[in-house]
Amino acid sequence: MTHGSTTGSDTTGTEATGRSGYADVNGLHMYYELHGRGTPLVLLHGGMLTIDLNFAGLIPTLARTHLVIGVELQGHGRTADIERAITPAALAGDVVALLDHLGIDRAHVLGHSMGAAVALELAVNHPTRVRSIIPVSGSVRPDGMHGDLMDPAKFATSTRMPTPQDFADFRDAYQRLSPHPEHFDEFLGTLSSSNADLKGWSDEQLAGITAPTLLIIGDHDFVTIEHGALMKELIPGSHLAVLPNTTHMNATKRVDLLLPMLAEFLDEEA
């Protein structure tokens, strides 16, 4: 099912979950959801996550003032994987194609982790398509990651890592939603190797970002606070918020802190 209207009636018959569909873009049969109405705001989840796992606490409030477009990226949620490397450039191309499918020229983009990399890629290489970007728990250099993420010996003991419950949630969502539920372990390995190859962007590319930018990280994130400060320095006019007592996996769940911050930023950039 696809539909090209951003304001059409609920096509799923379940008003509480908004309108949903699939867009055939770049070889993907990509799932998306539409909630609310207003200025478009795209939500891009992190690796192994889904729209609901990442953004369930934010969508109801954001949808009061925006057309919220939740996307499930290649291999995630209801969107099947294809024979293509999962890179920020490829995923950004999919988001642009989805905006074309929906007849949307420009949108705000909020992305978490892998989704933050896609938001940054959009701002660097598709600047005319973004109104603003909100990278949450993102980085622009491999060396922006905390040492615990670089040392496999620390994975089991680091309090920055996903918890056993997080991994159980990943597996449950994948097996419940994926068109290929038996591929969970294989896909987790594929995604881990692709994340290891993230090269980031040059100082010159980041200096060329013209979209208003709100950088958000947790104070106990995968990304270091020092790297947050570097990103703020490299991206002209950007703002940085550090959420207290917040891990990588919890960054988008701090709705008490995020919603007022997002309302102010998005209102300024409407």
C-alpha positions in Angstrom: 0.0 0.0 0.0 1.3 3.4 -0.8 -0.3 6.8 -0.9 1.1 10.1 -2.0 -1.0 12.5 0.0 0.2 14.0 3.3 -3.3 15.0 4.4 -5.5 12.1 3.2 -7.8 10.2 5.5 -6.5 7.3 7.7 -5.8 4.5 5.3 -5.2 1.9 8.0 -8.5 2.2 9.8 -6.7 2.7 13.1 -6.7 6.4 13.8 -4.6 5.9 17.0 -1.6 4.8 15.0 -1.9 7.4 12.3 -1.7 6.7 8.6 0.9 4.2 7.2 2.1 2.9 3.9 5.0 1.7 1.9 7.0 3.6 -0.7 9.0 1.8 -3.4 12.2 3.7 -3.4 15.7 2.8 -4.6 14.9 -0.9 -4.6 13.4 -0.8 -1.1 9.8 -1.4 -0.1 10.1 1.1 2.7 7.5 1.4 5.5 6.5 4.8 6.8 3.9 6.3 9.1 2.2 9.7 9.1 0.9 11.3 12.3 -0.7 14.7 12.8 -0.5 17.6 10.4 1.6 20.8 10.0 5.2 21.4 9.1 6.8 18.1 8.1 9.1 16.5 10.7 10.9 13.2 9.7 12.0 10.8 12.5 14.9 8.5 11.7 15.6 5.7 14.2 18.9 4.2 15.3 20.4 0.9 14.4 18.3 -2.2 15.3 15.5 0.1 16.4 12.1 0.9 15.0 9.8 3.9 14.9 8.0 2.8 18.1 11.1 1.7 20.0 12.8 5.0 19.4 10.0 7.6 19.3 6.8 6.3 20.9 7.0 8.8 23.7 7.6 11.8 21.4 5.2 11.3 18.6 1.9 12.1 20.3 3.1 15.6 21.3 5.1 16.3 18.2 2.1 15.4 16.0 0.0 18.2 17.6 2.0 20.7 15.6 3.8 18.8 12.9 3.2 16.2 10.2 5.4 13.6 11.8 6.8 11.1 9.3 8.2 8.0 10.9 10.5 5.9 8.7 11.8 2.4 9.0 15.1 2.3 7.2 16.6 -0.5 5.2 16.5 -3.8 7.0 14.7 -2.4 10.1 11.1 -2.9 11.3 8.8 -3.6 8.5 11.3 -2.7 5.8 13.0 -5.7 4.3 16.8 -5.7 3.8 18.2 -5.6 0.3 21.7 -6.3 -1.2 23.2 -2.9 -0.5 25.5 -1.6 2.1 23.8 0.3 4.8 25.5 3.7 4.7 24.4 7.3 5.7 24.6 8.2 1.9 22.3 5.3 0.8 19.8 5.9 3.6 19.7 9.6 3.0 18.9 8.9 -0.7 16.0 6.8 0.5 14.7 9.6 2.7 14.9 12.1 -0.2 13.0 9.6 -2.4 10.3 9.2 0.3 9.9 13.0 0.5 9.5 13.0 -3.3 6.9 10.2 -3.0 5.0 12.2 -0.4 5.2 15.4 -2.4 7.2 17.1 0.4 9.9 19.7 -0.6 11.6 20.3 2.8 11.3 18.8 6.2 12.8 19.0 9.7 14.8 15.9 10.4 15.3 14.3 13.8 17.5 11.2 13.9 18.9 9.1 16.6 22.3 7.3 16.4 22.4 5.8 12.8 19.5 8.1 12.1 21.6 11.1 13.3 24.2 10.2 10.7 21.5 10.2 8.1 20.3 13.6 9.2 23.9 15.0 9.0 24.3 13.4 5.6 21.1 15.1 4.4 22.3 18.5 5.7 25.7 18.0 3.9 24.6 16.6 0.6 20.9 17.4 0.3 20.7 20.8 1.9 17.7 22.0 -0.1 15.5 19.2 1.4 16.0 20.0 5.1 14.5 22.8 7.2 16.6 21.9 10.2 18.3 18.9 11.6 18.3 17.4 15.1 21.1 14.7 15.4 20.6 12.8 18.7 23.6 10.7 19.9 25.4 11.2 16.6 29.1 11.7 15.8 31.0 13.0 12.9 34.3 11.1 13.5 35.0 7.5 14.6 37.2 9.0 17.4 34.1 10.7 18.8 33.0 7.5 20.4 33.8 6.7 24.1 36.6 4.3 24.7 34.2 1.6 26.0 32.8 1.3 22.5 36.3 0.8 21.0 37.3 -2.1 23.4 35.3 -5.3 23.1 36.7 -6.4 26.4 34.6 -3.7 28.0 31.3 -4.4 26.3 30.1 -6.8 29.0 30.8 -4.4 31.9 30.3 -0.9 30.4 27.2 0.9 31.7 27.1 2.8 28.4 26.2 -0.3 26.3 22.7 -1.5 25.5 21.3 -3.7 28.3 20.1 -7.3 28.0 16.6 -5.8 28.0 17.5 -3.6 25.0 18.8 -6.6 23.1 15.6 -8.5 24.0 13.5 -5.6 22.7 15.6 -5.5 19.4 15.0 -9.2 18.9 11.3 -9.1 19.7 10.6 -6.1 17.4 12.6 -7.7 14.6 11.0 -11.1 14.8 7.5 -9.5 15.1 7.8 -6.9 12.3 10.5 -8.0 9.9 9.6 -9.6 6.5 12.5 -11.9 7.2 12.3 -12.6 11.0 14.8 -15.5 10.9 17.7 -13.2 9.9 18.0 -11.3 13.2 21.5 -12.5 14.2 22.8 -12.2 10.6 21.5 -8.6 10.3 22.9 -7.6 13.7 26.3 -8.7 12.5 25.9 -6.9 9.2 24.9 -3.7 10.9 27.8 -3.9 13.4 30.3 -4.1 10.6 28.7 -1.2 8.6 28.7 1.0 11.7 32.4 0.3 12.2 33.0 1.8 8.7 31.4 5.2 9.5 33.9 7.7 8.2 32.1 10.8 9.1 32.5 14.2 7.3 35.4 16.6 6.8 35.6 19.9 8.6 34.9 21.6 5.3 31.7 19.6 4.7 30.5 20.3 8.3 31.3 24.0 7.9 29.1 24.1 4.8 26.0 23.0 6.7 23.4 25.7 6.4 20.5 24.0 8.1 19.8 25.1 11.7 21.2 22.4 13.9 20.4 21.2 17.4 22.9 18.6 18.6 21.7 16.4 21.5 23.7 13.8 23.4 23.5 12.1 26.7 26.1 12.7 29.4 26.7 8.9 29.5 26.3 8.3 25.7 28.3 6.4 23.2 29.5 9.8 22.0 31.8 11.8 24.3 30.8 15.2 25.6 34.0 16.5 24.2 32.9 15.3 20.7 29.6 17.1 21.2 31.6 20.3 21.8 33.7 19.7 18.7 30.5 19.2 16.5 29.1 22.4 17.9 32.3 24.2 16.9 32.4 22.7 13.4 28.8 23.2 12.4 28.1 26.9 12.0 25.5 28.4 14.4 24.6 25.0 15.9 23.3 24.4 19.4 24.3 21.6 21.8 22.2 20.0 24.5 23.7 17.5 26.9 21.0 15.5 28.7 21.9 14.6 32.3 21.9 11.0 33.6 21.2 9.8 30.0 22.7 6.8 28.1 22.7 6.3 24.3 19.7 4.0 24.4 17.7 6.4 26.7 18.4 9.7 24.8 15.1 9.8 22.9 13.2 8.5 26.0 13.9 11.6 28.0 10.7 13.1 26.8 10.5 15.4 29.9 13.7 17.1 28.7 13.3 16.8 25.0 9.8 18.0 24.3 10.2 21.5 25.6 13.6 21.8 23.9 12.2 20.5 20.6 9.2 22.8 20.8 11.4 25.9 21.2 13.8 24.9 18.5 11.2 23.8 15.9 9.1 26.9 16.6 12.1 29.1 15.9 12.9 27.2 12.6 9.3 26.8 11.4 
